[in-house]
Every structure is written in C-alpha cells, then in structure tokens.
C-alpha cells in the first residue's frame, strides 16, 4: 500500500538573518546543501521509496524547479 507524503517546506528568512544570503528568495528549504537545495534531498528520498505515492509540497511555489519521480502537487502555505 502506498501513502502520499507531505513535505512541509514553509518559512522564509528575513534579510537580517545570517542564512538569508545562502537562500533563494529567502526560502529556508532552498538553501544549498552539497550542491542541491535542502528540499530536493527530501524529495529525492521520498521519490526513491516504493511506499510513497504522490508528493504534496507545502510552503513554496513550483517555479523553483524542484524535481520528483512521483506525481507532485504544490500547495500554498
């Protein structure tokens, strides 16, 4: 049986926070970790699981080009 997964990726940084310059448009989940955004690592792991059905991403828009091998749906915060 497959279950859908929800990636809660909300939260933005303000310009006065130390990691703001490491982020893309202030999104915490898009900070680069070893060559790809932090959220992409999670999406890759979920995509690799045979127990995961659809992915629901909450907290950032689809325009940032994160990829998944599973059907992916973007939800607003």
C-alpha angles and dihedrals in degrees: 000000000000124000127201116242129218120210109200102205103158128130130085132212124235120229091254093060118098097237096047093099090051092055132079110243089338097297110145093204091059096060108126117252114183095333104322138062116277091241090054090061090056093045090051091052092048091046091053093055116096088204095063123088119179124000121227114197117198125187109034136051127258092241092087091076103234110167134216134176089221128071105278129205125188120214128190121244 
